[in-house]
Amino acid sequence: MKTVLSAEFTAELIRELKSYLALCDEALALTVLEGQLLAQESGYQSAEFQAKRTRLIPELQDISEKLRNSRMVWLQVSQQEREQCHEVKLLFQRIQCSLMRLLQLDRENQQAMLRRGLVPVRHIPPPAAQKPHYVANIYQRNSA
């Protein structure tokens, strides 16, 4: 059964998406700063960044739960009606871009920490996980 979007639901969804985007932007700024400090010879304090990340986690979990609930309603709405909500679509695109950039920078920061010996041995991924095309190569070798 398809439902109809109410103005209140749409406004609440936009507010939640903006909150999520703000948290993503905050995490992105933190990751950029961390990368800049890792690029320098000294001045990097991992405890400082860990504390800031730890503070962001509960906020991200709260807004993620709200978005999960809103998504259930959003998926019950017709595709045509969803396409009329341009602001929601733009916010989803901005969040996706922000998250992709965040993941890329975080990976670069992990590599920088590995090079500097700042990652404990138990946290180093196995060699297979460090090969970017490892899984694709396995599929290619085993497909007939």
Secondary structure, 3 states (H helix, E strand, C coil): CCECCCHHHHHHHHHHHHHHHHHHHHHHHHHHHHHHHHHCCCCCCHHHHHHHHHHHHHHHHHHHHHHHHHHHHHHCECHHHHHCCHHHHHHHHHHHHHHHHHHHHHHHHHHHHHHHCCCCHHHCCCHHHHCCCHHHHHHHHHCC
